[in-house]
Amino acid sequence: MLALTMAVVNRGPRLTGEGLANLASLPKLRHLRVRSGRLSAAGLRQLSRFTGVEIELGMRGAVAAAQLRELAKVSGLTTLTLSECQLDDETVSSLSQITQIHHLTLDSAKQRGETLRRLGRLRHLSYIELENVHPSDPRVILDILKRLPDDRVFVH
């Protein structure tokens, strides 16, 4: 078990800090993929204990801006998937603080007004994927594309 280099956690509706603390103690762990419905506050804090570990995180349901600000402290976080969440200006602003992520997927995210258009301002992203996200104005997609540098990937 101590030689484990990759861990994939597909855990029920809520992943706790205790569960992640056990994984953080694995000395050879280099890649962690967490697909959890929700992370507890302790779980979010535990993610920052992983050093030298590339982290892919998937969260489902309501995601508070405070939770996203906590993720900004997780140095290894490279991929973030938010499913069935509500996007608003505060959420996108908090996403802009997580500069270590390069891959963002929004699945079935509900957005208000100009919020989706603001994704184009997230310059640190190299890959944006929108699944089942339908802007009220199709020109929003073009606006996002215009704002992204040429070497970025956008999937809709």
C-alpha positions as CSV (number, residue, x, y, z in Angstrom):
1,M,0.0,0.0,0.0
2,L,2.8,2.5,0.7
3,A,4.0,2.2,-2.9
4,L,0.7,3.6,-4.2
5,T,1.3,6.4,-6.7
6,M,-2.2,7.1,-7.8
7,A,-5.5,7.1,-5.9
8,V,-9.0,7.5,-7.3
9,V,-11.7,8.2,-4.8
10,N,-15.3,7.9,-5.9
11,R,-17.0,8.4,-2.6
12,G,-20.7,8.9,-1.7
13,P,-22.3,12.2,-1.2
14,R,-19.7,13.7,1.2
15,L,-16.0,13.1,1.6
16,T,-14.5,13.9,5.0
17,G,-11.1,15.2,6.1
18,E,-10.4,12.0,7.9
19,G,-10.6,10.0,4.6
20,L,-8.3,12.4,2.8
21,A,-5.9,12.5,5.8
22,N,-5.2,8.8,5.4
23,L,-4.3,9.3,1.7
24,A,-2.1,12.3,2.5
25,S,0.2,10.1,4.5
26,L,1.2,7.9,1.5
27,P,4.7,8.9,0.7
28,K,4.8,7.9,-3.0
29,L,1.4,9.3,-4.0
30,R,1.8,11.6,-7.0
31,H,-1.8,11.7,-8.5
32,L,-5.1,12.0,-6.7
33,R,-8.5,12.0,-8.4
34,V,-11.4,12.8,-6.2
35,R,-15.0,12.4,-7.6
36,S,-17.1,13.3,-4.6
37,G,-20.6,14.7,-4.4
38,R,-19.4,17.2,-1.8
39,L,-16.3,17.8,0.3
40,S,-16.7,18.7,4.0
41,A,-14.9,21.8,5.2
42,A,-12.3,19.5,6.8
43,G,-11.9,17.6,3.5
44,L,-11.2,20.9,1.7
45,R,-8.5,21.8,4.3
46,Q,-6.9,18.3,4.0
47,L,-6.4,18.8,0.2
48,S,-3.8,21.5,1.0
49,R,-1.7,18.9,2.9
50,F,-0.9,17.0,-0.4
51,T,2.5,18.2,-1.5
52,G,4.0,17.1,-4.9
53,V,0.6,15.5,-5.8
54,E,-1.4,16.4,-8.9
55,I,-5.0,16.7,-7.9
56,E,-8.1,16.3,-10.0
57,L,-11.3,17.3,-8.1
58,G,-14.9,16.9,-9.1
59,M,-17.7,18.5,-7.0
60,R,-21.4,18.2,-7.5
61,G,-24.2,20.5,-6.3
62,A,-24.0,23.8,-4.5
63,V,-20.5,25.2,-4.4
64,A,-19.9,28.2,-2.2
65,A,-17.5,30.9,-3.2
66,A,-15.8,30.3,0.2
67,Q,-15.1,26.7,-0.8
68,L,-13.5,27.8,-4.0
69,R,-11.4,30.3,-2.2
70,E,-10.2,27.4,0.0
71,L,-9.3,25.5,-3.1
72,A,-6.9,28.4,-4.1
73,K,-4.7,27.1,-1.3
74,V,-4.3,23.6,-2.8
75,S,-1.1,23.9,-4.8
76,G,-1.5,20.6,-6.6
77,L,-5.0,21.2,-7.9
78,T,-4.8,21.1,-11.7
79,T,-8.2,20.0,-12.8
80,L,-11.6,21.1,-11.5
81,T,-15.0,19.8,-12.5
82,L,-18.1,21.5,-11.1
83,S,-21.4,19.7,-11.8
84,E,-25.0,20.9,-11.3
85,C,-23.8,24.1,-9.6
86,Q,-25.0,27.7,-9.8
87,L,-22.6,30.1,-11.4
88,D,-22.8,33.7,-10.4
89,D,-20.3,36.6,-10.5
90,E,-18.9,35.7,-7.0
91,T,-18.3,32.1,-8.1
92,V,-16.5,33.1,-11.3
93,S,-14.5,35.7,-9.3
94,S,-13.5,32.9,-6.9
95,L,-12.6,30.6,-9.8
96,S,-10.2,33.3,-11.0
97,Q,-8.3,33.0,-7.7
98,I,-7.5,29.3,-8.3
99,T,-4.7,30.1,-10.7
100,Q,-3.1,26.6,-10.5
101,I,-5.9,24.9,-12.3
102,H,-5.5,24.5,-16.0
103,H,-8.5,22.4,-16.9
104,L,-12.1,23.5,-15.9
105,T,-15.2,21.5,-16.7
106,L,-18.6,22.9,-16.0
107,D,-21.4,20.2,-16.3
108,S,-25.0,21.2,-16.1
109,A,-24.1,24.5,-14.5
110,K,-26.8,27.1,-14.2
111,Q,-25.7,30.6,-14.9
112,R,-27.1,34.1,-14.6
113,G,-26.8,36.9,-17.1
114,E,-23.2,37.8,-18.1
115,T,-21.6,35.3,-15.7
116,L,-20.7,32.7,-18.4
117,R,-19.1,35.4,-20.5
118,R,-16.7,36.1,-17.7
119,L,-15.1,32.7,-18.1
120,G,-13.0,34.2,-20.9
121,R,-11.2,36.2,-18.3
122,L,-9.7,33.1,-16.6
123,R,-6.4,33.4,-18.5
124,H,-4.7,30.7,-16.5
125,L,-6.9,28.0,-18.0
126,S,-5.7,26.0,-21.0
127,Y,-8.8,23.9,-21.3
128,I,-12.5,24.9,-20.7
129,E,-15.2,22.4,-21.2
130,L,-18.9,23.2,-20.9
131,E,-21.2,20.1,-20.8
132,N,-25.0,20.7,-20.8
133,V,-24.5,24.4,-20.3
134,H,-26.7,26.4,-22.5
135,P,-26.3,30.2,-22.5
136,S,-29.4,32.2,-23.2
137,D,-27.4,34.1,-25.9
138,P,-25.3,31.9,-28.3
139,R,-22.9,34.9,-28.8
140,V,-21.6,34.3,-25.3
141,I,-19.6,31.3,-26.6
142,L,-18.0,33.5,-29.3
143,D,-17.2,36.1,-26.7
144,I,-15.4,33.5,-24.5
145,L,-13.4,32.3,-27.5
146,K,-12.3,35.8,-28.4
147,R,-11.0,36.4,-24.9
148,L,-9.0,33.2,-24.7
149,P,-5.4,33.0,-26.0
150,D,-5.0,31.1,-29.3
151,D,-3.4,28.0,-27.7
152,R,-6.4,27.3,-25.4
153,V,-8.9,24.5,-25.9
154,F,-12.6,25.2,-25.6
155,V,-15.2,22.4,-25.8
156,H,-18.9,23.1,-25.9
